[in-house]
Amino acid sequence: MKELLEFILARLASKPEEIKIDEVNNGNNCNITVHLAKEDFGAVIGRGGKVANSIRTVVRTYAKTQNKRVNISFE
C-alpha cells in the first residue's frame, strides 16, 4: 500500500523528494501518515478535500483485496 501511495503522491507533489510516509500495521488495520511539504498541501488535499478523499478511496480499494483496512492522514 505504501508503494501505491508513493506512486500517486509523486505525481501530484511539486517536491516529491520531501514526501515521507509512516505506516503502522496492527493486524488487519493499517494507519498511514503522510508528511508533505507545505507547498504541496493544496495539490494533494484539493478543494474541499476531494483529491485526498479520492486517494483514500483508491488505497482502501486496493487494501480491501488484501483483507486489510486503511486509514490515511496528511500532515
Rosetta constraint file for C-alpha pairs under 8 A:
AtomPair CA 1 CA 5 HARMONIC 6.23 0.50
AtomPair CA 1 CA 59 HARMONIC 6.64 0.50
AtomPair CA 1 CA 62 HARMONIC 7.45 0.50
AtomPair CA 1 CA 63 HARMONIC 6.91 0.50
AtomPair CA 2 CA 6 HARMONIC 6.12 0.50
AtomPair CA 2 CA 21 HARMONIC 7.25 0.50
AtomPair CA 2 CA 23 HARMONIC 7.30 0.50
AtomPair CA 3 CA 7 HARMONIC 6.16 0.50
AtomPair CA 4 CA 8 HARMONIC 6.37 0.50
AtomPair CA 4 CA 59 HARMONIC 7.22 0.50
AtomPair CA 5 CA 9 HARMONIC 6.07 0.50
AtomPair CA 5 CA 55 HARMONIC 7.80 0.50
AtomPair CA 5 CA 59 HARMONIC 6.99 0.50
AtomPair CA 6 CA 10 HARMONIC 5.91 0.50
AtomPair CA 6 CA 21 HARMONIC 7.85 0.50
AtomPair CA 7 CA 11 HARMONIC 6.83 0.50
AtomPair CA 8 CA 12 HARMONIC 6.80 0.50
AtomPair CA 8 CA 55 HARMONIC 7.72 0.50
AtomPair CA 9 CA 13 HARMONIC 5.98 0.50
AtomPair CA 9 CA 16 HARMONIC 7.25 0.50
AtomPair CA 9 CA 19 HARMONIC 7.92 0.50
AtomPair CA 9 CA 44 HARMONIC 7.20 0.50
AtomPair CA 10 CA 15 HARMONIC 7.96 0.50
AtomPair CA 10 CA 16 HARMONIC 4.93 0.50
AtomPair CA 10 CA 19 HARMONIC 7.93 0.50
AtomPair CA 11 CA 16 HARMONIC 7.75 0.50
AtomPair CA 12 CA 40 HARMONIC 7.91 0.50
AtomPair CA 12 CA 43 HARMONIC 6.25 0.50
AtomPair CA 12 CA 44 HARMONIC 6.22 0.50
AtomPair CA 13 CA 40 HARMONIC 5.35 0.50
AtomPair CA 13 CA 43 HARMONIC 6.65 0.50
AtomPair CA 13 CA 44 HARMONIC 6.83 0.50
AtomPair CA 14 CA 39 HARMONIC 7.65 0.50
AtomPair CA 14 CA 40 HARMONIC 6.29 0.50
AtomPair CA 15 CA 19 HARMONIC 7.47 0.50
AtomPair CA 15 CA 37 HARMONIC 7.05 0.50
AtomPair CA 15 CA 40 HARMONIC 7.18 0.50
AtomPair CA 18 CA 35 HARMONIC 7.90 0.50
AtomPair CA 18 CA 36 HARMONIC 6.33 0.50
AtomPair CA 18 CA 37 HARMONIC 6.15 0.50
AtomPair CA 19 CA 34 HARMONIC 7.07 0.50
AtomPair CA 19 CA 35 HARMONIC 5.74 0.50
AtomPair CA 19 CA 36 HARMONIC 5.07 0.50
AtomPair CA 19 CA 37 HARMONIC 7.09 0.50
AtomPair CA 20 CA 34 HARMONIC 5.89 0.50
AtomPair CA 20 CA 35 HARMONIC 5.03 0.50
AtomPair CA 20 CA 36 HARMONIC 6.83 0.50
AtomPair CA 21 CA 32 HARMONIC 6.82 0.50
AtomPair CA 21 CA 33 HARMONIC 5.77 0.50
AtomPair CA 21 CA 34 HARMONIC 4.64 0.50
AtomPair CA 21 CA 35 HARMONIC 6.27 0.50
AtomPair CA 22 CA 32 HARMONIC 5.61 0.50
AtomPair CA 22 CA 33 HARMONIC 5.14 0.50
AtomPair CA 22 CA 34 HARMONIC 6.50 0.50
AtomPair CA 23 CA 30 HARMONIC 6.83 0.50
AtomPair CA 23 CA 31 HARMONIC 5.85 0.50
AtomPair CA 23 CA 32 HARMONIC 4.55 0.50
AtomPair CA 23 CA 33 HARMONIC 6.60 0.50
AtomPair CA 24 CA 30 HARMONIC 5.67 0.50
AtomPair CA 24 CA 31 HARMONIC 5.22 0.50
AtomPair CA 24 CA 32 HARMONIC 6.43 0.50
AtomPair CA 25 CA 29 HARMONIC 5.93 0.50
AtomPair CA 25 CA 30 HARMONIC 4.47 0.50
AtomPair CA 25 CA 31 HARMONIC 6.50 0.50
AtomPair CA 26 CA 30 HARMONIC 6.10 0.50
AtomPair CA 28 CA 67 HARMONIC 6.90 0.50
AtomPair CA 28 CA 68 HARMONIC 4.67 0.50
AtomPair CA 28 CA 69 HARMONIC 6.12 0.50
AtomPair CA 29 CA 68 HARMONIC 5.81 0.50
AtomPair CA 29 CA 69 HARMONIC 4.80 0.50
AtomPair CA 29 CA 70 HARMONIC 5.99 0.50
AtomPair CA 30 CA 68 HARMONIC 7.18 0.50
AtomPair CA 30 CA 69 HARMONIC 6.03 0.50
AtomPair CA 30 CA 70 HARMONIC 4.78 0.50
AtomPair CA 30 CA 71 HARMONIC 6.39 0.50
AtomPair CA 31 CA 70 HARMONIC 5.87 0.50
AtomPair CA 31 CA 71 HARMONIC 4.91 0.50
AtomPair CA 31 CA 72 HARMONIC 6.16 0.50
AtomPair CA 32 CA 70 HARMONIC 7.27 0.50
AtomPair CA 32 CA 71 HARMONIC 6.05 0.50
AtomPair CA 32 CA 72 HARMONIC 4.78 0.50
AtomPair CA 32 CA 73 HARMONIC 6.39 0.50
AtomPair CA 33 CA 72 HARMONIC 5.84 0.50
AtomPair CA 33 CA 73 HARMONIC 4.93 0.50
AtomPair CA 33 CA 74 HARMONIC 5.91 0.50
AtomPair CA 33 CA 75 HARMONIC 7.12 0.50
AtomPair CA 34 CA 72 HARMONIC 7.38 0.50
AtomPair CA 34 CA 73 HARMONIC 6.16 0.50
AtomPair CA 34 CA 74 HARMONIC 4.78 0.50
AtomPair CA 34 CA 75 HARMONIC 5.96 0.50
AtomPair CA 35 CA 74 HARMONIC 6.16 0.50
AtomPair CA 35 CA 75 HARMONIC 4.88 0.50
AtomPair CA 36 CA 40 HARMONIC 6.35 0.50
AtomPair CA 36 CA 41 HARMONIC 6.76 0.50
AtomPair CA 36 CA 74 HARMONIC 7.40 0.50
AtomPair CA 36 CA 75 HARMONIC 6.32 0.50
AtomPair CA 37 CA 41 HARMONIC 7.00 0.50
AtomPair CA 40 CA 44 HARMONIC 6.14 0.50
AtomPair CA 41 CA 45 HARMONIC 5.64 0.50
AtomPair CA 41 CA 46 HARMONIC 7.78 0.50
AtomPair CA 42 CA 46 HARMONIC 5.44 0.50
AtomPair CA 42 CA 47 HARMONIC 7.50 0.50
AtomPair CA 43 CA 51 HARMONIC 7.84 0.50
AtomPair CA 44 CA 51 HARMONIC 6.17 0.50
AtomPair CA 44 CA 52 HARMONIC 6.13 0.50
AtomPair CA 45 CA 49 HARMONIC 4.96 0.50
AtomPair CA 45 CA 50 HARMONIC 6.84 0.50
AtomPair CA 45 CA 51 HARMONIC 5.39 0.50
AtomPair CA 45 CA 52 HARMONIC 4.67 0.50
AtomPair CA 46 CA 50 HARMONIC 5.53 0.50
AtomPair CA 46 CA 51 HARMONIC 4.87 0.50
AtomPair CA 46 CA 52 HARMONIC 6.62 0.50
AtomPair CA 47 CA 51 HARMONIC 7.47 0.50
AtomPair CA 49 CA 53 HARMONIC 6.10 0.50
AtomPair CA 50 CA 54 HARMONIC 6.19 0.50
AtomPair CA 51 CA 55 HARMONIC 6.23 0.50
AtomPair CA 52 CA 56 HARMONIC 6.23 0.50
AtomPair CA 53 CA 57 HARMONIC 6.15 0.50
AtomPair CA 54 CA 58 HARMONIC 6.30 0.50
AtomPair CA 55 CA 59 HARMONIC 6.27 0.50
AtomPair CA 56 CA 60 HARMONIC 5.91 0.50
AtomPair CA 56 CA 71 HARMONIC 7.76 0.50
AtomPair CA 56 CA 72 HARMONIC 6.56 0.50
AtomPair CA 57 CA 61 HARMONIC 6.03 0.50
AtomPair CA 58 CA 62 HARMONIC 6.38 0.50
AtomPair CA 59 CA 63 HARMONIC 6.11 0.50
AtomPair CA 59 CA 70 HARMONIC 7.55 0.50
AtomPair CA 60 CA 64 HARMONIC 6.04 0.50
AtomPair CA 60 CA 69 HARMONIC 6.71 0.50
AtomPair CA 60 CA 70 HARMONIC 5.80 0.50
AtomPair CA 61 CA 65 HARMONIC 6.84 0.50
AtomPair CA 62 CA 66 HARMONIC 7.17 0.50
AtomPair CA 63 CA 67 HARMONIC 6.38 0.50
AtomPair CA 63 CA 68 HARMONIC 5.13 0.50
AtomPair CA 63 CA 69 HARMONIC 6.25 0.50
AtomPair CA 63 CA 70 HARMONIC 6.79 0.50
AtomPair CA 64 CA 68 HARMONIC 5.42 0.50
AtomPair CA 64 CA 69 HARMONIC 6.64 0.50
